[in-house]
């Protein structure tokens, strides 16, 4: 079982040094956002392809930071672009004289004015190949973190499934005495109206039978037991199970709601409400499973 929450990173040096940073949180599908330095925007498509081979769900933020060695750092000024910015700044200042005029240090900080030679003489394609190779190691780091978190969540989910199972067994015990309680309630009601209407024993038994059929929750309890068994089978599966567990939570909720609506006993209703609470807690945890 794998969580969708985790953190991974990997650093390497080969003429230049770089660091991959990957952060992941839960999402309905797989969402990948990339942050690459100037000159490496073409990596984005290959980054997505790489991460899709590791993950199927989660919102993943990928950052690549590239650092040139100080002694080899060289840069150049894109003069045509800088001149174009100076002309544009002058035109804007003439039109809006109350605005503070652009300063040279501000214009120099505009992206694209100063271009750093981050390749240090190395081929750009070769550097990109090295970046993508190291990305796989960063992805392995993130996957390991997600698996570790998933193992912790599996313990919690198993405990919650055990609680659901106990509540279902408790509901079964209470449901077994529902027919007796229904009969007693109807008898009490009959004694109050005996003097006003004529109700035969046969008619009375028909009403008891109809009420017991309406309050029969054995089918719902059997389904809940089957869902518990299915959940444990999913826990043992290899690979993504989050969507299946999410759907199973909907089925759990449906049966618990029907159980409460059919209940003719206050204790059974309380057990049904406790069951719904535990199922909701289970569903919240499932939202983080891949």
CORGIDA-V131051 format. One line per field, one symbol per residue. phi: phi as a letter, one per 40 degrees, with the letter a starting at -180 (. if undefined). A space follows every 10 residues. Layout:
phi = ???
This chain:
phi = .bccbaaaaa babagbbabc bbbbbcacbb bbbbbbcdgb cccdcccccc cccbbbahcb bbbbbbbccd cbcbabcccd cccccccccc cccccbcccc ccbccccccc chcbbccccf gccccccccc dccccccccc cccccccccc cccccccccc cccccccccc cccccccddc cccccccccc ccbdcbbbbc cccccccccc ccccccbccc cccccccccc dcccdccchc bdcccccccc cdccccccdc cccbbccccc cccccccccc ccccccdccc
